[in-house]
């Protein structure tokens, strides 16, 4: 039986944060956000963790997070690189950043052999989110087209310190994902929530990039990435996003995505000012007994 893998997207530069936020401690024993995600994933039944990182941060990752996980779970490291393109394609002149979350996820294909989750390294999703994701993957283990996504209430995912990007989801009556629209500038303005010229209620279902897939997704990603490069590859700033790939599969009928409502309060670090809020949330969870003071002791 294949193992369940957790693919952690940790190659982001963190431009708005002003530093390598993936390695910034928020726990009392030096834990970073992703420590808690991996801890929750292990408790939910994930047996393998894949960190998608940049080559230049691998040493720091292994010396910090990797060292703590030794003996607790199987770990692999893979790289997201600008030049890792299918065929003989080359990046366009002037492009400096890799190609987005779709390419990052595809980087894990060589080490994942079973159902897998995809998460961001700098989002704190909560234990129940991982349990619901694991249960959904197990419940549809033999269906290669049955995917899932954990959805959060949009109003609970916004920052008090600036704009954020959120995937706004449309659901069918039976709870299947119909569409994800990436809103790249969502913020509070007085008593309103604005996404560009759109006014949102705050009750919308938001995707925080917490997905459950089968290995079939890698084949779909490969073919879609090739198409993306043909149509948008000359644009030095274009990005190949996981939600866009999922939308394509939903529209073609090649995949079904069950939306799993999370009861957890999402917290994350987009801006430096949010670090204190995350640390306070972690402290409260430790005091409630949800986590030990030292995760890996």
C-alpha positions in Angstrom: 0.0 0.0 0.0 1.4 3.4 -0.9 2.1 6.0 1.7 0.3 9.3 2.1 2.7 12.2 1.5 2.6 15.8 2.6 4.1 18.2 0.0 5.2 21.5 1.5 5.7 24.4 -0.8 8.5 26.3 0.8 10.4 28.0 -2.1 8.7 31.3 -1.8 10.9 34.4 -1.4 8.6 36.1 1.1 9.0 39.5 -0.5 6.2 41.3 1.5 7.5 39.7 4.7 11.0 41.0 4.2 12.9 37.7 4.9 12.8 33.9 5.0 9.6 33.6 7.0 9.6 29.8 6.6 12.4 29.6 9.1 11.2 32.2 11.5 10.4 30.7 15.0 6.9 31.0 16.4 7.0 28.3 19.1 8.6 28.3 22.5 11.2 25.7 21.6 12.1 27.3 18.3 9.4 25.7 16.2 8.4 27.4 12.9 4.9 27.2 11.4 5.7 24.2 9.3 6.7 22.2 12.3 3.1 22.4 13.6 1.8 21.4 10.1 4.1 18.4 9.9 3.2 17.4 13.5 -0.5 17.6 12.7 -0.1 15.7 9.5 1.8 12.9 11.2 -1.0 12.6 13.8 -3.5 12.4 10.9 -1.7 9.5 9.3 0.7 11.1 6.8 4.0 9.1 6.6 6.2 11.1 4.3 7.0 14.8 3.9 8.4 16.5 0.8 9.8 20.0 1.1 9.9 21.9 -2.1 12.6 24.5 -1.7 15.1 26.6 -3.5 18.6 25.2 -3.7 20.1 28.1 -1.8 18.1 27.4 1.4 18.5 23.6 1.5 21.3 23.7 4.0 19.4 25.9 6.4 16.3 23.8 6.0 18.1 20.6 6.8 20.0 22.1 9.7 16.8 23.4 11.3 13.5 21.7 10.3 15.1 18.6 8.9 17.2 17.9 12.0 14.1 18.2 14.2 12.1 15.7 12.1 14.9 13.1 12.0 13.4 9.8 13.4 9.8 11.1 13.3 8.9 10.9 9.6 10.4 10.1 6.2 11.6 13.4 4.5 12.6 14.3 1.0 13.8 17.6 -0.4 13.2 18.7 -4.0 14.1 21.9 -5.7 11.9 24.4 -7.6 14.1 26.0 -10.2 13.4 28.5 -12.9 15.1 26.4 -15.6 13.3 23.1 -14.8 11.1 23.1 -17.9 9.8 20.2 -20.0 11.5 19.4 -23.3 14.0 21.9 -24.6 12.2 25.0 -23.4 14.2 27.9 -21.9 13.1 30.7 -19.6 12.5 34.0 -21.3 15.1 36.7 -21.0 14.6 38.8 -17.9 12.7 36.2 -15.9 14.1 35.7 -12.4 11.4 33.8 -10.4 10.2 30.3 -10.9 6.8 29.5 -12.3 4.4 29.3 -9.4 2.7 26.7 -7.2 1.9 24.4 -10.2 5.6 24.0 -11.1 6.5 23.7 -7.4 4.0 20.8 -6.9 5.3 19.1 -10.0 8.8 19.2 -8.6 7.6 16.5 -6.0 6.6 14.0 -8.7 9.8 12.0 -8.5 9.4 11.2 -4.8 5.6 10.8 -4.4 4.1 7.5 -5.2 0.6 7.7 -3.5 -2.1 10.1 -2.4 -0.7 13.4 -1.3 -1.5 16.7 0.3 -0.2 20.1 -0.8 0.2 23.0 1.6 2.0 26.3 2.0 5.0 26.4 4.5 3.9 29.7 6.0 0.2 28.9 6.7 -1.0 27.4 10.0 -4.0 25.2 9.1 -4.9 23.4 12.4 -5.0 19.8 13.3 -8.6 19.1 12.3 -7.9 20.4 8.8 -5.2 17.7 8.3 -7.4 15.0 9.8 -10.3 15.8 7.4 -7.9 15.9 4.5 -6.4 12.5 5.4 -9.8 10.9 5.9 -11.0 12.2 2.5 -7.9 10.8 0.8 -8.4 7.4 2.5 -12.2 7.3 1.7 -11.5 7.6 -2.0 -8.2 5.8 -2.2 -9.1 3.8 -5.3 -10.5 6.7 -7.4 -7.7 8.4 -9.3 -10.0 11.4 -10.2 -11.2 12.1 -6.6 -9.4 15.1 -5.2 -10.2 17.3 -2.3 -9.6 20.8 -0.9 -9.9 22.2 2.6 -11.9 25.5 2.6 -11.8 28.3 5.1 -14.2 31.2 5.8 -12.7 34.1 3.9 -13.3 36.6 6.8 -11.2 34.5 9.1 -8.2 34.5 6.7 -7.5 38.2 6.2 -4.6 40.3 7.5 -4.9 43.4 9.5 -1.6 44.6 8.0 -2.2 44.7 4.3 -3.6 42.8 1.3 -3.5 39.1 0.7 -4.1 36.7 -2.2 -7.0 34.3 -1.8 -8.7 31.7 -4.0 -12.5 32.4 -3.8 -14.4 29.2 -4.3 -17.8 28.3 -5.9 -19.4 25.1 -4.7 -22.1 22.8 -6.1 -25.1 21.9 -3.9 -23.3 18.6 -3.0 -20.1 20.3 -1.9 -18.0 19.8 -4.9 -15.7 22.6 -6.1 -17.0 24.3 -9.3 -14.5 27.1 -9.6 -11.6 28.8 -7.9 -10.9 32.5 -8.8 -7.6 33.8 -7.6 -8.0 37.2 -6.1 -4.5 38.8 -5.6 -5.5 41.9 -3.7 -8.0 41.1 -0.9 -8.1 43.5 2.1 -10.4 45.1 4.6 -11.4 48.7 3.9 -13.5 50.1 6.8 -16.4 47.7 7.2 -16.0 46.2 3.7 -13.8 43.5 2.2 -12.5 44.5 -1.2 -10.9 42.5 -3.9 -10.1 45.1 -6.5 -13.4 46.5 -7.6 -15.4 43.6 -6.1 -17.0 43.8 -2.7 -17.1 40.5 -0.8 -19.1 39.5 2.2 -16.4 37.6 4.2 -18.6 34.5 4.2 -17.1 33.1 1.0 -15.2 29.8 1.0 -11.5 30.6 0.6 -8.8 28.2 -0.6 -5.6 28.5 1.4 -3.7 26.1 -0.9 -4.5 23.0 1.2 -5.3 20.3 -1.4 -5.5 16.5 -1.5 -4.5 14.8 -4.8 -3.8 11.4 -6.3 -0.6 10.7 -8.4 -2.7 11.2 -11.5 -2.5 15.0 -10.8 1.2 15.0 -11.8 0.4 13.9 -15.3 -2.3 16.6 -15.6 0.1 19.2 -14.3 2.8 18.2 -16.8 0.5 18.6 -19.8 -1.0 21.8 -18.5 2.4 23.3 -17.8 3.5 22.6 -21.3 0.4 24.4 -22.6 1.0 27.3 -20.2 4.6 27.7 -21.4 3.4 27.8 -25.0 0.8 30.4 -24.4 2.3 32.5 -21.5 5.9 31.4 -21.3 7.2 34.5 -22.9 5.8 36.7 -20.1 8.5 37.2 -17.6 6.0 37.5 -14.7 3.4 34.9 -15.5 2.8 32.1 -13.0 1.3 28.6 -13.3 -1.0 28.2 -10.3 -2.4 25.0 -8.8 -6.0 26.4 -8.6 -5.9 27.2 -12.4 -4.8 23.6 -13.1 -7.6 22.3 -10.9 -10.2 24.5 -12.6 -9.2 23.1 -16.0 -9.7 19.5 -14.8 -13.1 20.4 -13.3 -14.2 22.0 -16.5 -13.1 19.0 -18.6 -14.7 16.5 -16.2 -11.3 14.8 -15.5 -11.4 15.4 -11.8 -13.9 15.9 -8.9 -12.8 18.0 -5.9 -14.7 17.6 -2.6 -14.5 20.8 -0.5 -13.9 20.0 3.2 -15.0 22.7 5.5 -12.4 23.4 8.2 -13.5 24.4 11.7 -10.0 25.7 12.5 -9.0 29.3 12.7 -6.3 29.9 10.1 -3.3 32.0 11.0 -0.4 32.9 8.8 2.5 35.2 8.3 2.4 37.5 5.2 3.7 40.6 7.0 6.3 40.9 9.8 3.7 42.4 12.1 1.7 39.2 12.0 4.4 37.2 13.7 3.3 38.3 17.2 -0.3 37.2 16.4 0.9 33.8 15.3 3.0 33.3 18.4 0.0 34.3 20.6 -2.2 31.7 18.8 0.4 29.0 19.2 0.8 29.9 22.9 -3.0 29.6 23.4 -3.1 26.2 21.7 -0.3 24.9 23.9 -2.0 26.2 27.0 -5.2 24.4 25.9 -3.3 21.1 25.5 -3.5 20.9 21.7 0.3 20.8 21.4 3.2 20.0 23.8 5.5 22.8 24.7 8.3 21.1 22.7 6.9 19.3 19.6 9.8 17.0 18.9 11.2 16.3 22.4 
